[in-house]
Amino acid sequence: MTFFLNLLEKAQVIYLSTSKNNKVSVRPVSPINHNFTIFIRTSELSAKVDQIKNNPHVAGVCDDFQFEGTAKIIGKVDSTENRMLKKEYKTKYPDAFSTEDRFLTDEDIFIEIDISLLKVWKPDAEGKLEFIEVQF
């Protein structure tokens, strides 16, 4: 699973799926990784926030890996509690929160996603694909 964590650490974009009323949406998001917890930034007014409030179960893709987890809103990006996370986000994404940031809104929040399941197809020693699934 170290390989997944390294991919996630380097990833500029992953794809996150959320749902509400049996309608699923997928969109690109920019992650910050803390082991098997992902943090993303978005507008509090976005559809994904509405969907997460309704159904916190999410799924995503990073490279060849699929994951499932539970999402929760952890507050405004400018809150005192999120100061270090915002600093880390700006380190990974230097244009974040700047005048060059085309997604910046006054309603930006951080969302925390705790990964509970990881899945991947990997070749075994003989080159045959093997499905690996790890629950946390």
HELIX and SHEET records of a PDB file:
HELIX    1   1 THR A    2  LYS A   10  1                                   9    
HELIX    2   2 ALA A   47  ASN A   54  1                                   8    
HELIX    3   3 THR A   80  ASN A   82  5                                   3    
HELIX    4   4 ARG A   83  LYS A   92  1                                  10    
SHEET    1   A 7 LYS A  23  VAL A  29  0                                        
SHEET    2   A 7 ILE A  14  LYS A  20 -1                                        
SHEET    3   A 7 HIS A  57  CYS A  62 -1                                        
SHEET    4   A 7 PHE A  65  LYS A  76 -1                                        
SHEET    5   A 7 ASP A 108  PRO A 123 -1                                        
SHEET    6   A 7 THR A  37  SER A  43 -1                                        
SHEET    7   A 7 ILE A  32  HIS A  34 -1                                        
SHEET    1   B 6 LYS A  23  VAL A  29  0                                        
SHEET    2   B 6 ILE A  14  LYS A  20 -1                                        
SHEET    3   B 6 HIS A  57  CYS A  62 -1                                        
SHEET    4   B 6 PHE A  65  LYS A  76 -1                                        
SHEET    5   B 6 ASP A 108  PRO A 123 -1                                        
SHEET    6   B 6 LEU A 129  GLN A 135 -1                                        
END                                                                             
